[in-house]
Amino acid sequence: MTVWDDLVGQEKVSGQLEAAARDADALVTAVAADTPLPEASKMTHAWLFTGPPGSGRSTTARAFAAALQCTSPDRALGGIPGCGFCDGCHTSLIGTHADVQIIRTDLLSIGVKETRDLVRRAQLSPAVGRWQVIVMEDADRLTEGAGNVLLKAVEEPAPRTVWLLCAPSLEDVLPTIRSRCRHLTLRTPSVAAVADVLVRRDGIEPDIAAVVARATQGHIGRARRLATDERARARRAAVLKLPLRVDDVGACLKAAQELIDAASEDAKQVAEETDVKETEDMKAALGAGQGGRMPRGTAGVMKELEDKQKRRKTRTQRDSLDLALIDLTAFYRDVLALQFGTDLALANTEMRDALDRLARGSSPEATLRRIEAIAACREALDRNVAPLLAVEAMTMALRAG
């Protein structure tokens, strides 16, 4: 299976990247053999992948990085780089290649310090591979200062350095950076394509794959999680019951609190899995003595780690809450589809009775106002409004219609 097989429903983008990978291979080969460089190359030093959540931005960037490092002998016979089996492809895909740096933040933003470290690395020549590749999965989380630091590196890159930036949309990246990148737009894969890849690659039962693919409306990562994580399915089922519970003010406030508590529990679980080990590893690296007593001068380092873990917990909570709001939006979208009598496929067919009841009991205008209330809640959370306050306002708006 080649690296391009992971790009679900992205045939146009795959074709463009395959052509670029061929030219990149030809460029490196020409330099090594001291022969004239090929003309009109489709390869460039900076790429920007945008697309809605679940479209596979980071997967696409990793696949391209693997193709750039591909060492398959089939290339000399006209094969497309990106075989998926050679050492270059394999280590790039799993994140252990010495010349492929994958940046994925657990925090709310990427700061100047981390970006300067990346820029310094980008100036180095490849150690063992064919290119020095920097994959930034969360380019939209760059602070303004970090973006300005990155701009210089993208403007004047090292000869064999490639930047692969991922963001939801062009507007999420500084204009000065996006103007210097080749832009590729990914689209949401079809439900059938997502179900197929879950069956073929992850071994999910076809019936379950079809249900989760439809429920997530083509979001590959969420579909895989729903298919394999029973807790995720239980949380989603609880969220979808919320529209049936907001009958009075007390119920609205209780439902809001439960949403916040569920998101906090998600963040707590992540912290339990990562923070303890991270703290123990840091103490061992700093030379903690018996009983956990730390050497002098290490308090600042431990405080910095605690602050990082706190910011990561905040992001995890917000991400979990945002997923719940996306599920609520899909629920009311189904209600709206029933009210208009369209033949649009429903995302939540397992709740057809509840959808029918809400569709009959309200108007399309009220349903649209409820969808707008959910969108307003997501915007408020982006502006750092207190989560409980934002969700309470939303649940009250859902009740009012």
N, C-alpha and C positions, 0 to 999 in steps of 0.2 A: 504494500500500500504506500503510495507516494505521499509526500507532505501536503500536496494539493487536495487530497481526498478529504482533509479536515475542513476545507472551506465549503460549508454547506450552503447551497443555493447562491453561490457567488461566482457563476461561470464567467461573467465579463471581467471581474477583478482578477480571477485566476489566470485568464488569458494574458492580461497586461503584465502580471507579475512573472509569469513563465517567460515572456519575451524579455523582460528586464533581467531575469536571472541568467538567461542565455547570453545576453550582452555583457553582464557582469563577469561571467565565466570567461568570455572571449577577451575582455579587458585584462584580467589577471594573467591569462595565458599569453597574451601578446607582450605584456611587460616582462614576464619571465623569460620569454624566448627572444626578447629584444627585436620584435617585429613591429611593423606599423600598426597603430591602433585602429580598430574598426570605426567607420564613420556612422553618423546618425544613430548613436547609441540610445537605447530606451532606458538605460540605467542612469540614475542620479544619486546624489549623496544624501538627500533628505526626503522622507516620505511622510505623509499625514493620512492616517486611516480614520475615517469618520463613519458613523452609522448608529442606529438606535441600539439601546441595550439588548444584548442577546444576539446581535448580528454577527459576532465573532471577530471583533476588531483585534483583540490581543492574539487570538488564534491565527489570524491572517498574518500579523506581524511576525509571530514565531515561525510560521511556515516559510515566509520569505527569508527570514534569518537563516533557517536551516538550508534553504536552497542556495543561498550565497556561500555557505560553508561546505556544500556538498562535494565529496571527493570520489564519487562513483566513477569507475572506468567507462561507463556507458556514455558519459559526456563526450568523450573523444569520438564516439560513433554516431553522434547526433542526438543523443538522449537529452531530455530536459533535466537540468539540475533540480535536485529535490527528490532523490530516490526513496528516502525514508528509512534506508537500511544501513548506509555507511556510517562510519564513526562521526563524521561531521554533522550529518542530519540528526542522528540519534542524540548526541550530546547537546545539540542546539535545542531540540524539542523538550528535553527534560531539564534544561537549565544548568548544565554543568560544563558547557564549552568555555574554554579559557578566553575566547574572543567574542563572546556574546553576553552582554550585560543586560539583564532584564530588571527593569525598575517598576515595582508595584508597591504603592504605599498603603499602609494600614491606617494612616493618619488623615487628617482633614485637608492637608496641603503638603506640597513639596517646597521646601525652603531654599534659600540661597546657598547655604553650606553644602547640602547634598548635591545641588546642581553644579557647584564649582568642582566638587570631587569628580562628577561625571565628565565635565569638560576637560579636566586634566587627563582622565583616562582616554578620552576620545582623541587626544593628540598622539597617543602611542601607536606604533606600528603593530600589526597583528603578531601575536606571539607564536601561534601554531596554525592558525587558520588562514583563509584567503582574504578575509575582511575583518575589520574591527566594527562590530555591530552593537549599537545601543538601542534597546527596545524600551520605550517609555509608555507603559500601559495606561497611565493616568496623566497625560499631558494637560488635561483640563484642570488639574489640581495645582499646577505651578502658580506660585505667587507672582505678583507683577515683577518683583525684584529678581526672582529666579528666572522668569521668562527673559528678562533683559540679559542675564548672565548667559542663558542658553543661546540667545540670538547671535552672539559673536561666534560661537562654535559652529552654528548652522550656516552663517555667512561665509566663514573661512575654514572649511573642514580640512582635516588631514587627508592626504591622497587616497587612502584606502579605509576611510571611516564612513559608516552609513548610519544615519539617524532614522529610526522608525517610531513615529509618534502616533498615539491613539487618543481620540477624544470623541465625545458624542456628536459634536457638530463643529463647523468652522468657527462659529461665534465663541466657542469655548477656548479658543487659542488666540494669542496676541496676533493682530494683523501683520506685524512685522515678521513674525515667525512663519505663519501660514503662507505668506507671499513667497517664501523661499523654499517651500516644500512642494513636491508633486502630490496632488490630492487625489485620493481614491475614495469613493463613497460606497459603503456596503449597505445592503438592504436586508430587511427582516426575512429570514428563510420561511418558506411555506411550512404549514403544519405537517404536511405529508413528508417533506424533506427532513424535518427534525425527527419525526417518528421513525423514519427509515434509518437515520444515523444512530439512534438510540438502540435499535434492534441489532443493526449490523456491527457497531463498534463496541457497544456496552453490554450486549447480551440481555437487554430488557425484553420482557414478554411483549409481543405485538399489541395486545389489548391495552396493557398498562402504558406502553409508549404512545399509543394514539390518544389516550385520555390526558396524559400530562402535557403532550405537545399542544393539544387543543387548549388546555387550561392556561398555558403560558403564552399562547399566541405566537409561537415561533421563537421563544427565548431558549436557546440551547442549554445554557448553564442552569437556569431555573428548572427546566424540564428534567434534566438529569438528576438534579437534587431532589425534586419531588418524587421521581421514580425510585430513588435509592434511600431516601431518608424519611422514615416514618414520622419523626417529630415535625419535619417540615410540612408533611401532609396534614398533620393534626392542627398545626398552627394556622394553616391556610383555611381549613374547614371552620375553625373558630372565627376567623376574620370575616368569612362570608356569611356568618350568622348575624353579624352586627346590624345590617339594614332591617332585620326583623325584630330587633330589640329596642330600637330608639322610639318607644311609645310615649315616654314622658321625660321630664327634665332629669329626674333621678337616674333613670335608665341610661340617658345620654352620658351623664357624668361617670357612671359606673363603667360603661363600655369604653369610654376614653381612657380611664385609669387602667383597664385591663389591656388595652392596646399598648400603653406605655410599659406596663409590667412585663408583657410578653417580649417587647424589644429589649428591655433591661435584662431579662433572663437569657436572651440570645447573647448579649454582650458579656454577661457573667460566664456563660459556658465557654466562650472564646477565651476569656481571661484565664479561666481555670486550665485550659489546654495549653496556653502559650506563656502566660506571665510567670508562673512558678518556675518552669524550666529555664526561661530566659533569665530570671533573677538568680537562680542557682548557678547557671553558667557564668554570669557576670561576676558573682562572688568568687567563684573558683579562679577565674582569670585574673582577678585583682589580688588573689592570695589571702582569702579569708582564713582565719585561724580556727582553732577548735571552738565550738559553741557559736560559730558564725561571726566572731569578732572581726571587724574590718580594719585593715591597716590605716594609718593616718593619711589624710589627703585624698581619700576615695569617696568621701561623703557627696561631693559634687557630682561624681559620675553616677552614683546610685540615685541621686535626686533627678538627674537628667533622664535616667531609665524610667523612673516612676512617672515622670511627666509624659514621656512618650507612651507608656502603657495607658495612662489616663486618657490621652488624646485618641488612642486607638480604640479604647472602649467607647468613647463618645461617637466615633465614626461608625463602629459596629452597630450601636443602638440606632443611629439615624438610618443606616442602610436597611436594617431590619424593619424599621417603621415605614420606610419608603416602599419596601416590597409589599407590605400590608396595604398601603394606600393604592398601589398599582392594582392589586387584586380587587379592591373595592371599586376602582374605576372600571375594571373589566366586568364586574357584576352589574353595575348600572348601565354599561354599554349594552349588555344583553337585554336588560329591561327596556331600553330605548328601541332596540331592534324589534322586540315583540310589539311594542306600542305602535311602531310604524308598519308592522306587518312585512318586513323585508325577509328575503331568503338568506340573509347573512348567517353564517355558521356561528352558533353560540359557543362561548368559551366554557360555560358552566352548565353543561347539559344535565349533570347529576342533580342540579337544584332547579329543575324545570318548574316544579310546582310552586316554589317560592317566587321564582321569576314571574310566572303567570299571575300570581296573586298581587305582586307589587305593580305589574303592568296594568292590571285592571283597576287597581285602587288609586292610581295617580295619573297625571297627564304627562305628555312628552316634555312640556315646558318645565314641570317640576323636576323631572329626571335630569334635564340639562342643568338646572340650577344645582342639583346635588353633585353632578360631575364637576361643575365649576367650584363648588365648595371644597371638594377633595383636591383639586388643582391649587386652590388658594392655600390650603393647608401645606401642601408640598413646598410652595413658594415661601410661606412663612418659616418653615423649618430651614430652608436654604438661607434665610436672613437671620438665623440664630434666635428666632422667637422661642421662648420656653416650650418644649415639646408638649407638655400636658395642656398648657393654655391653648396652643394651636389645635390640638386634637379635640379638646372640649368645644371650641368654636365650631369645628367641623361637624361633630356629632349633633350639635344643636341645629346646625343648618340642614343636616340630613333629615332631622325630625320635621323641621318647618317646611321643607320642600320648595 
